């Protein structure tokens, strides 16, 4: 089982559902229905699962970067991008990652 190293240094077991919930919330916050972005959600979860596979631990920042990267590839100039919704959540909650 892979442990996630959180920003505060604490560890917790990787929970795919927790990541999926966060991704789905960003999709909704961007103004999409989750079924309209199912491919993006599935790809992002798959990419995160590949990143944690076989590792003892991984930082939450690395997971976040995978998610943001997938979101940024989904840019649609006519609609609010999911990456922006994710970053707005971070900003609103004072979440700071060093990139």
C-alpha positions in Angstrom: 0.0 0.0 0.0 1.3 3.4 -0.9 1.4 6.2 1.7 0.7 9.8 0.7 3.0 12.4 2.3 0.8 15.4 3.0 1.9 19.0 2.9 2.2 19.0 6.7 4.4 15.9 6.6 1.8 13.5 7.9 1.3 10.2 6.1 -1.9 8.5 5.2 -2.7 5.5 2.9 -3.5 6.4 -0.7 -7.2 6.6 -1.3 -8.3 6.5 -4.9 -11.8 7.6 -4.0 -10.5 10.7 -2.2 -8.6 11.7 -5.4 -11.7 10.9 -7.6 -13.9 13.1 -5.4 -11.5 16.0 -5.6 -11.3 15.7 -9.4 -15.1 15.4 -9.8 -15.5 18.5 -7.5 -13.1 20.5 -9.7 -15.1 19.4 -12.8 -18.3 20.5 -11.2 -16.8 23.8 -10.0 -15.7 24.5 -13.5 -19.3 24.3 -14.7 -19.3 20.8 -16.2 -21.3 17.8 -15.4 -19.2 14.9 -14.4 -20.5 12.6 -17.2 -19.5 15.3 -19.7 -15.9 15.1 -18.5 -15.8 11.3 -17.8 -12.9 10.8 -20.1 -10.8 13.5 -18.3 -11.8 12.1 -14.8 -10.9 8.5 -15.9 -7.6 9.5 -17.5 -6.6 11.6 -14.4 -7.5 8.8 -12.0 -5.6 6.3 -14.2 -2.5 8.6 -14.3 -2.5 9.0 -10.5 -2.9 5.2 -10.0 0.1 4.6 -12.3 2.1 7.1 -10.4 1.5 5.4 -7.0 1.8 1.9 -8.3 4.7 0.0 -6.7 5.8 3.0 -4.6 6.0 2.9 -0.8 5.2 6.7 -0.6 4.5 9.7 -2.8 3.9 13.3 -2.0 0.5 14.9 -2.3 2.3 17.6 -4.4 3.3 15.1 -7.0 -0.3 13.8 -7.2 -1.5 17.4 -7.4 0.9 18.1 -10.3 -0.4 15.0 -12.2 -3.9 16.2 -11.8 -3.1 19.8 -12.8 -1.2 18.6 -15.8 -4.1 16.5 -17.0 -6.5 19.3 -16.4 -4.4 21.8 -18.4 -4.4 19.5 -21.4 -8.2 19.7 -21.3 -8.3 23.5 -22.0 -11.4 24.8 -23.8 -11.3 28.5 -24.6 -15.1 28.9 -24.5 -15.5 27.5 -21.0 -13.8 27.8 -17.6 -11.0 25.2 -17.5 -11.0 22.6 -14.8 -7.5 23.5 -13.8 -8.6 27.1 -12.9 -11.4 25.7 -10.7 -8.8 23.5 -8.9 -6.4 26.4 -8.4 -9.3 28.6 -7.2 -10.1 26.0 -4.5 -6.5 26.0 -3.4 -6.4 29.8 -3.3 -9.6 30.0 -1.3 -8.4 27.4 1.2 -4.9 28.8 1.5 -3.3 25.7 0.0 0.2 26.5 -1.3 2.4 24.1 -3.2 5.8 24.9 -4.4 6.1 23.9 -8.1 
